[in-house]
Amino acid sequence: MIYFLFYLFIEIFVSFEFTKIFSPFGMFLEIIGSAILGIVLLKNLNLSLAENMMRVMRREISQEEFISIGLFKFVGAILLIIPGVFTDIIGLLMMFDEVGAFVARKFIPKRENPNNNFNDDIIDVEIIEDKKC
């Protein structure tokens, strides 16, 4: 409850300051524009998921980061649809893969893959004995 009140205070403060600078009509345009942007991003979410799937296959990101990035982009698009300047700022930040990957690394614990029976630090070598007669 306290977090919601804190969020509400920040949202009202940021929206008030935005309206003071850009006028009520500017606030109206910001709400309409961000909602349209959120809907477009929500419809095109599958394209970014395909790109991130390729990043997983190239082992640039982990599976957990892939899931969190997709989730962050979905939540970011929803936040852009919701009216408010602060929610739009958070929604825009969530659209960047780097932000999603950073948050995933910090807050989502890595789990060990039980199917992974190899260690990346081990180099496989073959020893050939020299037989002298």
CYANA upper distance limits for C-alpha pairs under 8 A (distance plus 0.5 A):
  1 MET  CA      5 LEU  CA      6.87
  2 ILE  CA      6 PHE  CA      6.64
  3 TYR  CA      7 TYR  CA      6.55
  4 PHE  CA      8 LEU  CA      6.49
  5 LEU  CA      9 PHE  CA      6.60
  6 PHE  CA     10 ILE  CA      6.84
  7 TYR  CA     11 GLU  CA      6.53
  8 LEU  CA     12 ILE  CA      6.62
  9 PHE  CA     13 PHE  CA      6.59
 10 ILE  CA     14 VAL  CA      6.49
 10 ILE  CA     86 PHE  CA      7.77
 11 GLU  CA     15 SER  CA      6.47
 11 GLU  CA     84 GLY  CA      7.07
 11 GLU  CA     85 VAL  CA      7.32
 11 GLU  CA     86 PHE  CA      5.74
 11 GLU  CA     87 THR  CA      7.78
 12 ILE  CA     16 PHE  CA      6.41
 13 PHE  CA     17 GLU  CA      6.73
 14 VAL  CA     18 PHE  CA      6.59
 14 VAL  CA     85 VAL  CA      6.93
 14 VAL  CA     86 PHE  CA      6.72
 15 SER  CA     19 THR  CA      6.58
 15 SER  CA     27 MET  CA      8.41
 15 SER  CA     84 GLY  CA      6.86
 15 SER  CA     85 VAL  CA      5.90
 15 SER  CA     86 PHE  CA      7.60
 16 PHE  CA     20 LYS  CA      6.63
 17 GLU  CA     21 ILE  CA      6.84
 18 PHE  CA     22 PHE  CA      6.46
 18 PHE  CA     23 SER  CA      8.18
 18 PHE  CA     27 MET  CA      7.55
 18 PHE  CA     85 VAL  CA      8.02
 19 THR  CA     23 SER  CA      5.29
 19 THR  CA     24 PRO  CA      5.89
 19 THR  CA     26 GLY  CA      7.50
 19 THR  CA     27 MET  CA      6.16
 20 LYS  CA     24 PRO  CA      8.29
 22 PHE  CA     26 GLY  CA      5.54
 22 PHE  CA     27 MET  CA      7.26
 23 SER  CA     27 MET  CA      6.97
 24 PRO  CA     28 PHE  CA      6.70
 25 PHE  CA     29 LEU  CA      6.73
 26 GLY  CA     30 GLU  CA      6.59
 27 MET  CA     31 ILE  CA      6.72
 28 PHE  CA     32 ILE  CA      6.79
 29 LEU  CA     33 GLY  CA      6.32
 30 GLU  CA     34 SER  CA      6.40
 30 GLU  CA     85 VAL  CA      8.36
 31 ILE  CA     35 ALA  CA      6.62
 31 ILE  CA     83 PRO  CA      6.00
 31 ILE  CA     84 GLY  CA      7.32
 31 ILE  CA     85 VAL  CA      8.33
 32 ILE  CA     36 ILE  CA      6.77
 33 GLY  CA     37 LEU  CA      6.64
 34 SER  CA     38 GLY  CA      6.50
 34 SER  CA     80 LEU  CA      5.87
 34 SER  CA     81 ILE  CA      6.74
 34 SER  CA     88 ASP  CA      7.39
 35 ALA  CA     39 ILE  CA      6.73
 35 ALA  CA     80 LEU  CA      6.13
 35 ALA  CA     81 ILE  CA      4.47
 35 ALA  CA     82 ILE  CA      7.40
 35 ALA  CA     83 PRO  CA      8.00
 36 ILE  CA     40 VAL  CA      6.71
 36 ILE  CA     81 ILE  CA      7.72
 37 LEU  CA     41 LEU  CA      6.58
 37 LEU  CA     77 ALA  CA      8.35
 37 LEU  CA     80 LEU  CA      7.60
 37 LEU  CA     81 ILE  CA      8.21
 38 GLY  CA     42 LEU  CA      6.51
 38 GLY  CA     76 GLY  CA      8.29
 38 GLY  CA     77 ALA  CA      4.95
 38 GLY  CA     78 ILE  CA      6.85
 38 GLY  CA     79 LEU  CA      8.04
 38 GLY  CA     80 LEU  CA      5.36
 38 GLY  CA     81 ILE  CA      5.66
 39 ILE  CA     43 LYS  CA      6.72
 39 ILE  CA     77 ALA  CA      7.39
 39 ILE  CA     78 ILE  CA      8.47
 39 ILE  CA     81 ILE  CA      7.32
 40 VAL  CA     44 ASN  CA      6.75
 41 LEU  CA     45 LEU  CA      6.38
 41 LEU  CA     77 ALA  CA      6.57
 42 LEU  CA     74 PHE  CA      7.13
 42 LEU  CA     77 ALA  CA      6.21
 42 LEU  CA     78 ILE  CA      8.20
 44 ASN  CA     48 SER  CA      7.85
 45 LEU  CA     49 LEU  CA      6.84
 45 LEU  CA     73 LYS  CA      8.01
 45 LEU  CA     74 PHE  CA      7.86
 46 ASN  CA     50 ALA  CA      6.72
 47 LEU  CA     51 GLU  CA      6.97
 48 SER  CA     52 ASN  CA      6.67
 49 LEU  CA     53 MET  CA      6.55
 49 LEU  CA     70 GLY  CA      6.87
 50 ALA  CA     54 MET  CA      6.99
 51 GLU  CA     55 ARG  CA      7.06
 52 ASN  CA     56 VAL  CA      6.82
 52 ASN  CA     66 PHE  CA      6.92
 53 MET  CA     57 MET  CA      6.84
 53 MET  CA     66 PHE  CA      7.71
 54 MET  CA     58 ARG  CA      6.76
 55 ARG  CA     59 ARG  CA      6.64
 55 ARG  CA     60 GLU  CA      5.76
 55 ARG  CA     61 ILE  CA      6.59
 56 VAL  CA     60 GLU  CA      6.38
 56 VAL  CA     61 ILE  CA      5.73
 56 VAL  CA     62 SER  CA      6.54
 56 VAL  CA     63 GLN  CA      7.01
 56 VAL  CA     66 PHE  CA      7.45
 61 ILE  CA     65 GLU  CA      6.58
 61 ILE  CA     66 PHE  CA      7.19
 62 SER  CA     66 PHE  CA      6.76
 63 GLN  CA     67 ILE  CA      6.80
 64 GLU  CA     68 SER  CA      6.67
 64 GLU  CA    104 ALA  CA      7.84
 64 GLU  CA    108 ILE  CA      8.28
 64 GLU  CA    110 LYS  CA      7.88
 65 GLU  CA     69 ILE  CA      6.35
 65 GLU  CA    100 GLY  CA      7.91
 65 GLU  CA    101 ALA  CA      5.96
 65 GLU  CA    104 ALA  CA      6.23
 65 GLU  CA    105 ARG  CA      7.84
 66 PHE  CA     70 GLY  CA      6.75
 66 PHE  CA    101 ALA  CA      8.43
 67 ILE  CA     71 LEU  CA      6.63
 68 SER  CA     72 PHE  CA      6.38
 68 SER  CA    100 GLY  CA      6.87
 68 SER  CA    101 ALA  CA      7.71
 68 SER  CA    104 ALA  CA      6.59
 69 ILE  CA     73 LYS  CA      6.64
 69 ILE  CA     97 ASP  CA      6.58
 69 ILE  CA    100 GLY  CA      5.31
 69 ILE  CA    101 ALA  CA      6.72
 69 ILE  CA    104 ALA  CA      8.29
 70 GLY  CA     74 PHE  CA      6.75
 71 LEU  CA     75 VAL  CA      6.65
 72 PHE  CA     76 GLY  CA      6.33
 72 PHE  CA     94 MET  CA      6.03
 72 PHE  CA     95 MET  CA      7.56
 72 PHE  CA    100 GLY  CA      6.48
 73 LYS  CA     77 ALA  CA      6.62
 73 LYS  CA     94 MET  CA      6.23
 73 LYS  CA     95 MET  CA      5.56
 73 LYS  CA     96 PHE  CA      8.29
 73 LYS  CA    100 GLY  CA      8.48
 74 PHE  CA     78 ILE  CA      6.88
 75 VAL  CA     79 LEU  CA      6.63
 75 VAL  CA     91 GLY  CA      7.71
 75 VAL  CA     94 MET  CA      8.06
 76 GLY  CA     80 LEU  CA      6.75
 76 GLY  CA     90 ILE  CA      7.52
 76 GLY  CA     91 GLY  CA      4.33
 76 GLY  CA     92 LEU  CA      6.89
 76 GLY  CA     93 LEU  CA      8.04
 76 GLY  CA     94 MET  CA      5.53
 76 GLY  CA     95 MET  CA      6.53
 77 ALA  CA     81 ILE  CA      7.02
 77 ALA  CA     91 GLY  CA      6.70
 77 ALA  CA     92 LEU  CA      8.47
 77 ALA  CA     95 MET  CA      8.13
 78 ILE  CA     82 ILE  CA      7.05
 78 ILE  CA     91 GLY  CA      8.00
 79 LEU  CA     87 THR  CA      6.08
 79 LEU  CA     88 ASP  CA      6.60
 79 LEU  CA     90 ILE  CA      7.86
 79 LEU  CA     91 GLY  CA      5.53
 80 LEU  CA     87 THR  CA      7.12
 80 LEU  CA     88 ASP  CA      5.33
 80 LEU  CA     91 GLY  CA      5.84
 80 LEU  CA     92 LEU  CA      7.75
 81 ILE  CA     88 ASP  CA      8.48
 82 ILE  CA     87 THR  CA      7.61
 82 ILE  CA     88 ASP  CA      8.22
 83 PRO  CA     87 THR  CA      7.86
 83 PRO  CA     88 ASP  CA      8.15
 84 GLY  CA     88 ASP  CA      6.75
 85 VAL  CA     89 ILE  CA      6.79
 86 PHE  CA     90 ILE  CA      6.84
 87 THR  CA     91 GLY  CA      6.43
 88 ASP  CA     92 LEU  CA      6.52
 89 ILE  CA     93 LEU  CA      6.79
 90 ILE  CA     94 MET  CA      6.78
 91 GLY  CA     95 MET  CA      7.14
 92 LEU  CA     96 PHE  CA      7.97
 93 LEU  CA     99 VAL  CA      7.27
 94 MET  CA     99 VAL  CA      6.75
 94 MET  CA    100 GLY  CA      6.79
 95 MET  CA     99 VAL  CA      8.32
 95 MET  CA    100 GLY  CA      8.37
 96 PHE  CA    100 GLY  CA      7.20
 97 ASP  CA    101 ALA  CA      6.56
 98 GLU  CA    102 PHE  CA      6.46
 99 VAL  CA    103 VAL  CA      6.68
100 GLY  CA    104 ALA  CA      6.50
101 ALA  CA    105 ARG  CA      6.63
102 PHE  CA    106 LYS  CA      6.78
103 VAL  CA    107 PHE  CA      6.37
103 VAL  CA    108 ILE  CA      8.12
104 ALA  CA    108 ILE  CA      5.56
105 ARG  CA    109 PRO  CA      7.79
105 ARG  CA    110 LYS  CA      8.41
